[in-house]
Amino acid sequence: MLEQNFIGMLRGESAPWSRRRTTSYLIRRTVLYVFAIGGACIYALPLFLMIGTSLKAPMELYVRPYQWFPATPQWQNYVQAWTAFPFTRYLFNTLYVTIMSLTGAVISCSFAAYAFSRIRFPARKIFFALVLAAMMLPRDALFIPTYIIWWRLGAVGTYIPLWAPGWLGRGLSRIFLLRQFFRTIPVELEDSAKMDGCSAFQRFWSIIVPLSKPAIGVVMIFEFISNWNSFVSPLIYLKDPQMYTLNVGLNMFRDAFMEQFASMPNMHQFMAIATIIIMPVIIIFIFLQRYFVEGIQLSGINR
């Protein structure tokens, strides 16, 4: 039997066990792709429903049987919804808070992660254990004490409570992710730079940061989504309606029509604003997904 298989391989024929292995591999891959495509369709279904509803005319919202997409797209729904409330003002407010918090989170989390991964200081392991313990605290349990702190500092009613925590290392999970990634970078690179007279900051800026673009990209994605989609914090700390962010403005837009009509006849306009709000998140994820996947894969590897 072995001689026949060997002769068949010399003739260019595949062995039976090789054919069985190839067939089994193709079946597994096919099943995997079927489940992956099915899961993607399930998760994308709400997005399709939202976009389809945003382009419908009011008469098409409640017809039976349900129409997935309108017969004639009503693009004016976006213009009417955007101009019904000062969403342009809300957009600039959201961009300001998001950019300020994102910049601070990247800087502060990177410094903290570098200290935990490279600098040896007293009680380093204890402080890192406290960081891990703080990550396990429910965020809802911190709202009241955090509000009291900002109220005593006189910052309630300003944007400071929204972006200042980013500069103070608020993203503990980001610190953990960057710390794990920094530990994958060989120490010998920094030792060589140290012998050449580079300071700790120079080693961090010239070696660690360029090699950590995937992990920093993941932190930027997480921080952008967290601030862009934030609703509770702006609602709690902001008092002036002109300072509201997009998500708070969207909630006001919905409540205004519910109070006026005691229903949701403007669902198409509501979905139009929701589509506009979610599109930047989708676009940023599409362009940075390479860094997202690479950073997640490498950040869990220790030296």
Backbone as numpy.savetxt, mean C-alpha at the origin, in Angstrom:
# Nx Ny Nz CAx CAy CAz Cx Cy Cz
15.03 -52.94 -19.65 14.21 -51.74 -19.65 15.07 -50.49 -19.65
16.12 -50.48 -18.81 17.01 -49.32 -18.73 17.75 -49.12 -20.03
18.14 -50.32 -20.66 18.87 -50.20 -21.92 17.96 -49.60 -23.00
16.67 -50.01 -23.02 15.74 -49.46 -24.00 15.54 -47.95 -23.81
15.42 -47.53 -22.51 15.28 -46.09 -22.24 16.51 -45.32 -22.67
17.70 -45.92 -22.43 18.94 -45.24 -22.79 19.06 -45.10 -24.31
18.69 -46.20 -25.02 18.75 -46.15 -26.48 17.75 -45.14 -27.02
16.56 -45.09 -26.39 15.56 -44.11 -26.81 16.03 -42.68 -26.60
16.73 -42.43 -25.49 17.26 -41.08 -25.25 18.29 -40.71 -26.29
19.15 -41.71 -26.70 20.14 -41.44 -27.74 19.47 -41.11 -29.06
18.32 -41.71 -29.31 17.58 -41.44 -30.55 16.76 -40.15 -30.49
16.77 -39.50 -29.32 16.00 -38.27 -29.18 14.62 -38.48 -28.62
14.31 -39.69 -28.19 13.00 -39.99 -27.62 13.03 -39.74 -26.12
11.95 -39.21 -25.56 11.87 -38.96 -24.13 11.46 -40.23 -23.42
12.03 -40.42 -22.24 11.73 -41.60 -21.44 10.31 -41.51 -20.89
9.68 -42.68 -20.62 8.31 -42.64 -20.07 8.20 -41.83 -18.80
9.21 -41.99 -17.89 9.13 -41.24 -16.64 9.24 -39.74 -16.88
10.00 -39.36 -17.92 10.12 -37.93 -18.23 8.81 -37.39 -18.78
8.13 -38.21 -19.63 6.85 -37.75 -20.16 5.81 -37.61 -19.05
5.83 -38.58 -18.11 4.88 -38.50 -17.00 5.16 -37.27 -16.15
6.45 -36.98 -15.93 6.81 -35.82 -15.13 6.38 -34.52 -15.81
6.57 -34.45 -17.14 6.16 -33.25 -17.88 4.65 -33.07 -17.83
3.92 -34.18 -18.00 2.46 -34.10 -17.95 1.97 -33.66 -16.58
2.56 -34.22 -15.52 2.18 -33.83 -14.17 2.49 -32.36 -13.91
3.62 -31.89 -14.43 3.99 -30.49 -14.24 2.99 -29.56 -14.94
2.61 -29.93 -16.17 1.65 -29.11 -16.90 0.29 -29.08 -16.22
-0.12 -30.21 -15.65 -1.41 -30.25 -14.95 -1.38 -29.35 -13.73
-0.28 -29.43 -12.95 -0.17 -28.58 -11.76 -0.17 -27.11 -12.13
0.58 -26.76 -13.17 0.64 -25.36 -13.57 -0.72 -24.88 -14.08
-1.43 -25.74 -14.81 -2.74 -25.36 -15.31 -3.72 -25.11 -14.18
-3.73 -26.02 -13.19 -4.60 -25.85 -12.04 -4.25 -24.58 -11.28
-2.94 -24.33 -11.13 -2.49 -23.12 -10.42 -2.97 -21.86 -11.13
-2.82 -21.82 -12.45 -3.23 -20.64 -13.20 -4.74 -20.46 -13.16
-5.48 -21.56 -13.19 -6.94 -21.47 -13.12 -7.38 -20.84 -11.81
-6.79 -21.31 -10.69 -7.12 -20.74 -9.39 -6.66 -19.29 -9.29
-5.49 -18.98 -9.84 -4.99 -17.60 -9.78 -5.88 -16.65 -10.56
-6.28 -17.07 -11.76 -7.16 -16.22 -12.58 -8.52 -16.08 -11.92
-9.04 -17.18 -11.35 -10.32 -17.10 -10.66 -10.27 -16.17 -9.46
-9.19 -16.26 -8.67 -9.05 -15.36 -7.53 -8.92 -13.91 -7.96
-8.16 -13.67 -9.06 -8.02 -12.30 -9.56 -9.37 -11.74 -10.01
-10.18 -12.55 -10.65 -11.50 -12.09 -11.09 -12.40 -11.76 -9.90
-12.31 -12.58 -8.86 -13.14 -12.33 -7.67 -12.75 -11.00 -7.02
-11.44 -10.76 -6.88 -11.00 -9.52 -6.24 -11.22 -8.30 -7.14
-11.21 -8.50 -8.46 -11.42 -7.38 -9.38 -12.89 -7.07 -9.61
-13.78 -7.98 -9.20 -15.20 -7.77 -9.44 -15.74 -6.47 -8.83
-15.42 -6.15 -7.55 -15.91 -4.86 -7.01 -15.42 -3.65 -7.81
-14.19 -3.72 -8.31 -13.66 -2.61 -9.11 -14.45 -2.45 -10.41
-14.75 -3.56 -11.07 -15.55 -3.50 -12.29 -16.95 -2.96 -12.01
-17.55 -3.40 -10.90 -18.87 -2.91 -10.54 -18.85 -1.40 -10.28
-17.81 -0.94 -9.60 -17.71 0.47 -9.28 -17.56 1.32 -10.55
-16.68 0.88 -11.46 -16.48 1.63 -12.69 -17.73 1.60 -13.56
-18.37 0.41 -13.64 -19.58 0.32 -14.43 -20.70 1.19 -13.89
-20.86 1.21 -12.57 -21.90 2.05 -11.97 -21.61 3.52 -12.17
-20.34 3.91 -12.12 -20.00 5.34 -12.26 -20.31 5.87 -13.65
-20.45 5.00 -14.64 -20.71 5.43 -16.02 -22.17 5.27 -16.42
-23.03 4.90 -15.49 -24.43 4.68 -15.81 -25.25 5.96 -15.67
-26.35 5.97 -16.36 -27.35 7.01 -16.17 -28.21 6.66 -14.95
-28.85 7.64 -14.32 -29.65 7.33 -13.12 -30.71 6.28 -13.36
-31.29 6.22 -14.55 -32.35 5.23 -14.82 -31.81 3.81 -14.91
-30.50 3.67 -15.14 -29.92 2.34 -15.31 -29.41 1.73 -14.00
-29.53 2.46 -12.91 -28.94 1.98 -11.66 -29.69 0.80 -11.07
-31.00 0.80 -11.22 -31.81 -0.21 -10.52 -32.65 -1.03 -11.48
-32.22 -1.17 -12.71 -32.97 -1.97 -13.68 -32.73 -3.46 -13.42
-33.70 -4.28 -13.82 -33.60 -5.73 -13.72 -33.91 -6.32 -15.09
-33.07 -7.25 -15.58 -31.88 -7.81 -14.92 -30.73 -6.81 -14.85
-29.79 -7.08 -13.96 -28.70 -6.14 -13.70 -27.81 -5.99 -14.94
-27.47 -4.75 -15.25 -26.58 -4.45 -16.36 -25.19 -4.15 -15.82
-24.22 -4.91 -16.28 -22.86 -4.73 -15.78 -22.26 -3.41 -16.26
-22.53 -3.06 -17.50 -22.00 -1.82 -18.04 -23.12 -1.07 -18.75
-23.04 0.25 -18.78 -24.13 1.03 -19.38 -24.14 0.90 -20.90
-25.29 1.15 -21.47 -25.39 1.14 -22.93 -24.60 2.29 -23.53
-24.68 3.45 -22.90 -23.91 4.62 -23.34 -23.18 5.20 -22.12
-21.86 5.13 -22.08 -21.12 5.65 -20.91 -21.40 7.14 -20.69
-21.72 7.46 -19.45 -22.01 8.84 -19.08 -20.78 9.46 -18.41
-19.84 9.94 -19.24 -18.60 10.48 -18.69 -18.82 11.78 -17.92
-19.94 12.43 -18.17 -20.21 13.68 -17.45 -20.48 13.44 -15.97
-20.73 12.19 -15.59 -20.93 11.89 -14.17 -19.72 12.30 -13.34
-18.52 12.12 -13.91 -17.31 12.46 -13.18 -17.20 13.98 -12.99
-17.51 14.72 -14.03 -17.43 16.18 -13.92 -18.48 16.71 -12.95
-19.69 16.20 -13.04 -20.76 16.67 -12.15 -20.46 16.33 -10.70
-19.95 15.14 -10.46 -19.65 14.75 -9.08 -18.47 15.55 -8.53
-17.45 15.78 -9.36 -16.25 16.48 -8.88 -16.55 17.94 -8.56
-17.45 18.54 -9.31 -17.76 19.96 -9.09 -18.88 20.16 -8.07
-19.55 19.09 -7.66 -20.62 19.23 -6.67 -20.08 19.60 -5.31
-18.87 19.18 -5.00 -18.20 19.48 -3.74 -16.80 19.99 -4.07
-16.14 20.68 -3.15 -14.78 21.19 -3.44 -13.74 20.07 -3.39
-13.87 19.10 -4.28 -12.95 17.96 -4.28 -11.55 18.34 -4.72
-11.42 19.41 -5.51 -10.08 19.86 -5.88 -9.31 20.31 -4.64
-9.98 21.03 -3.76 -9.38 21.43 -2.49 -9.04 20.21 -1.64
-9.93 19.25 -1.60 -9.68 18.03 -0.84 -8.49 17.25 -1.42
-8.35 17.30 -2.73 -7.24 16.60 -3.38 -5.90 17.19 -2.95
-5.78 18.52 -2.96 -4.52 19.15 -2.55 -4.25 18.91 -1.07
-5.29 18.91 -0.25 -5.11 18.61 1.17 -4.58 17.19 1.36
-5.13 16.25 0.62 -4.69 14.86 0.74 -3.26 14.69 0.25
-2.93 15.35 -0.86 -1.56 15.26 -1.37 -0.56 15.83 -0.37
-0.92 16.95 0.26 -0.02 17.56 1.24 0.24 16.62 2.40
-0.83 16.07 2.98 -0.67 15.17 4.12 0.09 13.92 3.72
-0.23 13.36 2.56 0.39 12.11 2.12 1.88 12.29 1.85
2.24 13.35 1.14 3.65 13.57 0.81 4.46 13.87 2.06
3.93 14.69 2.96 4.65 15.00 4.19 4.86 13.75 5.05
3.82 12.96 5.22 3.93 11.77 6.04 4.81 10.72 5.38
4.69 10.56 4.06 5.50 9.57 3.35 6.98 9.92 3.44
7.30 11.18 3.23 8.71 11.60 3.32 9.27 11.34 4.72
8.52 11.73 5.74 8.99 11.51 7.10 9.11 10.05 7.45
8.17 9.22 6.99 8.21 7.79 7.31 9.41 7.12 6.68
9.71 7.45 5.44 10.87 6.85 4.77 12.16 7.22 5.50
12.28 8.49 5.88 13.51 8.94 6.55 13.63 8.35 7.94
12.60 8.50 8.76 12.68 8.05 10.14 12.76 6.53 10.25
11.98 5.82 9.48 12.02 4.35 9.54 13.35 3.81 9.03
13.92 4.45 8.02 15.22 4.01 7.50 16.31 4.20 8.55
16.32 5.36 9.21 17.32 5.59 10.25 17.16 4.61 11.40
15.93 4.41 11.84 15.70 3.48 12.96 16.08 2.06 12.58
15.72 1.63 11.37 16.06 0.28 10.94 17.57 0.10 10.81
18.28 1.13 10.34 19.73 1.05 10.24 20.37 0.94 11.63
19.84 1.68 12.57 20.38 1.61 13.93 20.17 0.21 14.52
19.01 -0.37 14.32 18.74 -1.70 14.87 19.54 -2.80 14.17
19.88 -2.60 12.93 20.55 -3.65 12.17 22.07 -3.54 12.15
22.60 -2.33 12.35 24.05 -2.14 12.19 24.75 -1.55 13.41
24.11 -0.64 14.10 24.77 0.06 15.20 24.55 -0.71 16.50
25.63 -0.98 17.19 25.54 -1.67 18.48 25.51 -0.64 19.60
24.39 -0.56 20.27 24.23 0.38 21.38 23.59 -0.36 22.55
23.73 0.16 23.77 23.18 -0.55 24.93 21.68 -0.80 24.82
21.27 -1.98 25.22 19.86 -2.38 25.25 19.22 -2.34 23.88
20.01 -2.62 22.85 19.44 -2.60 21.49 18.35 -3.66 21.33
18.61 -4.84 21.84 17.62 -5.92 21.71 16.35 -5.62 22.51
16.52 -4.95 23.63 15.34 -4.60 24.44 14.47 -3.59 23.71
15.11 -2.57 23.12 14.34 -1.57 22.37 13.65 -2.20 21.16
14.34 -3.12 20.49 13.72 -3.77 19.35 12.56 -4.66 19.79
12.69 -5.30 20.95 11.57 -6.09 21.49 10.38 -5.19 21.80
10.64 -3.98 22.28 9.55 -3.03 22.53 8.86 -2.63 21.23
9.66 -2.48 20.16 9.07 -2.17 18.86 8.15 -3.29 18.41
8.59 -4.53 18.57 7.76 -5.67 18.18 6.50 -5.75 19.05
6.65 -5.44 20.33 5.48 -5.47 21.22 4.49 -4.38 20.85
4.99 -3.19 20.49 4.10 -2.10 20.10 3.36 -2.40 18.80
3.98 -3.21 17.93 3.31 -3.59 16.69 2.05 -4.41 16.95
2.03 -5.10 18.08 0.89 -5.98 18.39 -0.27 -5.24 19.04
-0.07 -3.98 19.40 -1.16 -3.22 20.01 -2.21 -2.87 18.97
-3.48 -3.04 19.28 -4.52 -2.62 18.32 -4.50 -1.11 18.14
-4.62 -0.67 16.90 -4.54 0.75 16.61 -5.71 1.50 17.25
-6.87 0.86 17.31 -8.04 1.53 17.89 -7.84 1.87 19.36
-7.01 1.08 20.05 -6.79 1.34 21.47 -5.93 2.57 21.71
-5.29 3.08 20.66 -4.38 4.22 20.80 -5.03 5.54 20.42
-6.25 5.53 19.91 -6.86 6.75 19.43 -7.06 7.77 20.56
-7.62 7.34 21.69 -7.92 8.27 22.78 -6.65 8.86 23.38
-5.66 8.03 23.81 -4.44 8.66 24.36 -3.70 9.52 23.37
-3.69 9.11 22.09 -3.02 9.93 21.07 -3.74 11.26 20.89
-5.06 11.23 20.88 -5.82 12.47 20.74 -5.56 13.41 21.92
-5.49 12.86 23.12 -5.23 13.69 24.30 -3.87 14.36 24.19
-2.89 13.62 23.70 -1.53 14.19 23.56 -1.55 15.37 22.58
-2.15 15.17 21.42 -2.18 16.26 20.43 -3.06 17.41 20.90
-4.10 17.11 21.66 -4.96 18.18 22.19 -4.20 19.04 23.18
-3.40 18.41 24.04 -2.61 19.18 25.01 -1.50 19.98 24.33
-1.04 19.50 23.20 -0.03 20.23 22.45 -0.64 21.33 21.58
-1.95 21.40 21.54 -2.63 22.43 20.75 -2.60 22.18 19.26
-2.45 20.93 18.85 -2.34 20.62 17.43 -3.64 20.13 16.83
-4.69 19.95 17.63 -5.98 19.52 17.09 -6.56 20.64 16.23
-7.05 20.29 15.05 -7.53 21.28 14.11 -6.50 21.67 13.08
-5.30 21.05 13.13 -4.25 21.30 12.15 -3.87 19.97 11.48
-2.99 20.07 10.49 -2.53 18.87 9.81 -1.41 18.16 10.56
-0.89 18.76 11.60 0.27 18.20 12.29 0.02 16.78 12.81
-1.12 16.48 13.45 -1.32 15.09 13.91 -1.41 14.07 12.78
-1.61 14.54 11.55 -1.74 13.61 10.44 -0.40 13.24 9.82
0.55 14.21 9.76 1.81 13.90 9.13 2.99 13.82 10.09
2.90 14.44 11.24 4.03 14.43 12.18 4.40 13.03 12.67
3.43 12.13 12.95 3.83 10.78 13.38 4.71 10.05 12.38
4.58 10.38 11.09 5.45 9.75 10.11 6.90 10.11 10.32
7.17 11.31 10.81 8.54 11.74 11.08 9.06 11.19 12.40
8.19 10.58 13.17 8.58 10.03 14.48 8.60 8.50 14.47
8.72 7.90 13.29 8.81 6.44 13.20 7.51 5.74 13.53
6.38 6.30 13.08 5.09 5.70 13.40 4.93 4.30 12.81
5.48 4.08 11.63 5.30 2.79 10.97 6.24 1.75 11.53
5.87 1.12 12.64 6.74 0.13 13.26 6.93 -1.08 12.36
5.90 -1.47 11.63 6.06 -2.59 10.71 7.04 -2.23 9.58
7.08 -0.95 9.21 8.06 -0.52 8.20 9.48 -0.62 8.74
9.65 -0.27 10.01 10.98 -0.39 10.64 11.42 -1.85 10.64
10.51 -2.74 10.99 10.84 -4.16 11.02 11.20 -4.66 9.62
10.45 -4.25 8.61 10.72 -4.70 7.25 12.09 -4.20 6.77
12.38 -2.93 6.99 13.66 -2.38 6.56 14.81 -3.00 7.34
14.61 -3.22 8.62 15.66 -3.85 9.42 16.01 -5.24 8.90
14.99 -6.02 8.56 15.23 -7.35 8.00 15.94 -7.27 6.66
15.62 -6.28 5.85 16.28 -6.13 4.56 17.73 -5.68 4.73
17.96 -4.74 5.63 19.33 -4.25 5.84 20.26 -5.38 6.30
19.70 -6.34 7.01 20.52 -7.45 7.50 20.95 -8.39 6.38
20.32 -8.30 5.22 20.74 -9.13 4.09 21.92 -8.52 3.35
22.26 -7.27 3.61 23.38 -6.61 2.94 24.67 -6.99 3.66
25.69 -7.48 2.95 26.93 -7.91 3.61 27.58 -6.79 4.42
28.00 -7.15 5.61 28.66 -6.17 6.48 30.01 -5.76 5.91
30.62 -6.65 5.11 31.95 -6.36 4.57 31.96 -5.09 3.71
30.84 -4.79 3.07 30.78 -3.57 2.27 30.96 -2.33 3.15
30.31 -2.34 4.30 30.45 -1.20 5.21 31.82 -1.19 5.88
32.35 -2.36 6.15 33.69 -2.41 6.77 34.73 -1.79 5.84
34.60 -2.06 4.54 35.54 -1.47 3.58 35.40 0.04 3.55
34.14 0.51 3.56 33.93 1.96 3.56 34.40 2.59 4.86
34.26 1.86 5.96 34.72 2.38 7.25 36.23 2.52 7.27
36.91 1.58 6.65 38.37 1.67 6.58 38.82 2.84 5.72
37.98 3.24 4.78 38.30 4.41 3.94 37.94 5.72 4.60
37.40 5.66 5.82 37.11 6.87 6.57 35.68 7.36 6.47
34.77 6.56 5.97 33.37 6.98 5.85 32.70 6.93 7.22
31.90 7.92 7.50 31.14 7.94 8.74 29.93 7.02 8.63
29.22 6.87 9.75 28.04 6.00 9.74 26.98 6.53 8.78
26.80 7.84 8.75 25.80 8.40 7.82 26.23 8.21 6.38
27.51 8.38 6.09 27.99 8.18 4.72 27.83 6.73 4.28
28.08 5.81 5.19 27.89 4.39 4.85 26.41 4.10 4.61
25.57 4.70 5.43 24.13 4.49 5.26 23.65 5.06 3.94
24.08 6.28 3.60 23.58 6.95 2.42 24.19 6.40 1.13
25.46 6.00 1.18 26.16 5.58 -0.03 26.06 4.09 -0.31
25.81 3.28 0.72 25.80 1.82 0.53 24.42 1.23 0.80
23.87 1.53 1.96 22.62 0.89 2.37 21.45 1.35 1.52
21.31 2.66 1.37 20.16 3.19 0.63 20.13 2.73 -0.83
21.23 2.84 -1.59 21.16 2.36 -2.99 20.84 0.88 -3.11
21.30 0.06 -2.17 21.04 -1.38 -2.24 19.68 -1.76 -1.67
18.98 -0.81 -1.07 17.70 -1.12 -0.41 16.51 -0.50 -1.13
16.65 -0.20 -2.40 15.54 0.40 -3.14 14.28 -0.46 -3.13
14.38 -1.79 -3.27 13.14 -2.58 -3.21 12.39 -2.43 -1.89
13.11 -2.51 -0.77 12.45 -2.39 0.54 11.92 -0.98 0.76
12.68 0.03 0.36 12.20 1.41 0.51 10.98 1.64 -0.38
10.96 1.01 -1.56 9.78 1.11 -2.42 8.55 0.51 -1.77
8.72 -0.61 -1.05 7.60 -1.22 -0.33 7.09 -0.28 0.76
8.01 0.33 1.49 7.62 1.28 2.54 6.86 2.45 1.94
7.30 2.94 0.81 6.62 4.06 0.16 5.20 3.66 -0.26
5.06 2.45 -0.79 3.72 1.98 -1.20 2.81 1.89 0.01
3.28 1.24 1.08 2.46 1.08 2.28 2.08 2.44 2.86
3.04 3.34 2.94 2.77 4.64 3.56 1.83 5.48 2.70
2.01 5.42 1.40 1.12 6.17 0.51 -0.32 5.67 0.64
-0.50 4.36 0.58 -1.85 3.80 0.68 -2.46 4.12 2.03
-1.67 4.00 3.10 -2.18 4.26 4.45 -2.68 5.69 4.59
-1.94 6.66 4.08 -2.33 8.06 4.22 -3.39 8.46 3.20
-3.29 7.93 2.00 -4.27 8.28 0.97 -5.66 7.79 1.33
-5.72 6.60 1.94 -7.01 6.02 2.31 -7.44 6.35 3.73
-6.67 7.15 4.42 -7.01 7.45 5.82 -8.33 8.20 5.91
-9.16 7.77 6.83 -10.46 8.41 7.02 -10.69 8.83 8.47
-10.39 7.94 9.41 -10.71 8.21 10.81 -9.86 9.36 11.35
-8.57 9.34 11.11 -7.69 10.39 11.67 -8.06 11.78 11.16
-8.22 12.01 9.85 -8.66 13.34 9.41 -10.02 13.74 9.98
-10.91 12.77 10.13 -12.23 13.08 10.66 -12.15 13.51 12.13
-11.21 12.93 12.88 -11.08 13.25 14.30 -10.36 14.57 14.52
-9.26 14.79 13.81 -8.39 15.92 14.13 -8.74 17.20 13.38
-9.38 17.11 12.23 -9.67 18.30 11.43 -11.06 18.82 11.76
-11.16 20.13 11.97 -12.43 20.77 12.31 -12.98 21.62 11.17
-12.10 22.23 10.40 -12.52 23.09 9.31 -12.83 22.24 8.08
-14.04 22.33 7.51 -14.37 21.53 6.32 -13.44 21.80 5.14
-12.86 22.99 5.07 -11.96 23.29 3.97 -10.64 22.54 4.08
-10.37 21.94 5.22 -9.14 21.19 5.44 -9.34 19.69 5.27
-10.53 19.27 4.98 -10.81 17.83 4.88 -10.04 17.19 3.72
-9.83 15.89 3.85 -9.19 15.12 2.79 -10.24 14.47 1.89
-9.79 13.73 0.89 -10.71 13.18 -0.10 -11.71 12.20 0.50
-11.25 11.33 1.38 -12.16 10.32 1.93 -13.21 10.95 2.84
-12.82 11.96 3.60 -13.81 12.66 4.42 -14.78 13.43 3.53
-14.27 14.05 2.46 -15.14 14.76 1.53 -16.10 13.81 0.83
-15.64 12.61 0.50 -16.53 11.62 -0.11 -17.65 11.23 0.83
-17.33 11.09 2.11 -18.36 10.76 3.10 -19.37 11.91 3.24
-18.88 13.15 3.23 -19.79 14.30 3.28 -20.67 14.36 2.04
-20.09 14.06 0.89 -20.85 14.03 -0.36 -21.99 13.02 -0.28
-21.72 11.86 0.27 -22.76 10.85 0.41 -23.83 11.28 1.41
-23.40 11.81 2.56 -24.35 12.21 3.60 -25.25 13.36 3.13
-24.70 14.28 2.34 -25.49 15.42 1.87 -26.67 14.95 1.02
-26.42 14.01 0.14 -27.51 13.53 -0.71 -28.45 12.59 0.05
-27.95 11.88 1.04 -28.83 11.02 1.82 -29.79 11.85 2.66
-29.31 12.97 3.19 -30.19 13.84 3.97 -31.21 14.54 3.08
-30.80 14.85 1.84 -31.70 15.57 0.95 -32.77 14.66 0.36
-32.38 13.44 -0.02 -33.31 12.56 -0.71 -33.71 11.34 0.12
-33.13 11.19 1.30 -33.40 10.03 2.16 -33.13 8.72 1.44
-32.22 8.73 0.49 -31.84 7.52 -0.23 -30.49 7.79 -0.91
-30.14 6.94 -1.87 -28.89 7.13 -2.60 -29.15 7.24 -4.11
-29.90 8.26 -4.57 -30.15 8.37 -6.01 -28.92 8.77 -6.80
-27.89 9.29 -6.14 -26.68 9.72 -6.84 -25.58 8.67 -6.72
-25.93 7.41 -6.69 -24.94 6.35 -6.56 -23.93 6.39 -7.68
-24.34 6.77 -8.90 -23.42 6.82 -10.02 -22.34 7.89 -9.79
-22.72 9.04 -9.22 -21.75 10.08 -8.94 -20.86 9.69 -7.76
-21.45 9.05 -6.78 -20.67 8.57 -5.64 -19.59 7.59 -6.10
-19.95 6.67 -6.98 -18.98 5.72 -7.50 -17.95 6.39 -8.41
-18.34 7.48 -9.05 -17.39 8.21 -9.89 -16.27 8.81 -9.03
-16.64 9.43 -7.91 -15.62 9.99 -7.01 -14.78 8.88 -6.41
-15.41 7.76 -6.02 -14.67 6.64 -5.46 -13.67 6.09 -6.47
-14.04 6.06 -7.75 -13.12 5.59 -8.79 -11.93 6.53 -8.92
-12.19 7.83 -8.89 -11.09 8.80 -8.99 -10.14 8.65 -7.81
-10.68 8.42 -6.62 -9.84 8.32 -5.43 -8.96 7.07 -5.46
-9.49 5.98 -5.96 -8.75 4.72 -5.92 -7.76 4.59 -7.07
-7.91 5.34 -8.14 -7.05 5.19 -9.30 -5.57 5.49 -9.00
-5.22 6.54 -8.24 -3.80 6.75 -7.95 -3.15 5.57 -7.22
-3.89 4.92 -6.34 -3.35 3.75 -5.64 -3.06 2.63 -6.62
-3.98 2.39 -7.54 -3.78 1.32 -8.53 -2.61 1.65 -9.45
-2.52 2.88 -9.89 -1.44 3.28 -10.80 -0.08 3.15 -10.12
0.02 3.63 -8.89 1.30 3.54 -8.18 1.69 2.10 -7.94
0.73 1.25 -7.59 1.05 -0.16 -7.37 1.51 -0.82 -8.66
0.90 -0.46 -9.80 1.31 -1.06 -11.07 2.75 -0.70 -11.40
3.14 0.55 -11.18 4.49 0.97 -11.53 5.53 0.52 -10.51
5.13 0.28 -9.28 6.09 -0.10 -8.23 5.93 -1.54 -7.78
5.15 -2.35 -8.50 4.93 -3.71 -8.04 6.21 -4.55 -8.09
7.14 -4.21 -8.98 8.40 -4.93 -9.02 9.16 -4.75 -7.72
9.21 -3.52 -7.21 9.86 -3.27 -5.93 9.08 -3.92 -4.80
7.75 -3.93 -4.91 6.92 -4.52 -3.87 7.22 -6.01 -3.72
7.20 -6.75 -4.83 7.43 -8.19 -4.77 8.86 -8.49 -4.33
9.83 -7.78 -4.90 11.22 -8.03 -4.56 11.51 -7.68 -3.10
10.94 -6.58 -2.62 11.19 -6.18 -1.24 10.58 -7.15 -0.25
9.37 -7.65 -0.54 8.73 -8.61 0.35 9.51 -9.92 0.37
10.03 -10.35 -0.78 10.76 -11.60 -0.84 12.07 -11.54 -0.08
12.79 -10.42 -0.21 14.13 -10.34 0.38 14.13 -9.87 1.81
13.08 -9.17 2.26 13.09 -8.61 3.61 12.97 -9.70 4.68
12.51 -10.87 4.34 12.38 -11.93 5.33 13.58 -12.84 5.41
14.67 -12.50 4.71 15.87 -13.33 4.70 16.90 -12.72 5.63
17.37 -13.48 6.60 18.39 -13.01 7.52 19.76 -13.50 7.08
20.74 -12.78 7.48 22.11 -13.18 7.21 22.48 -14.34 8.11
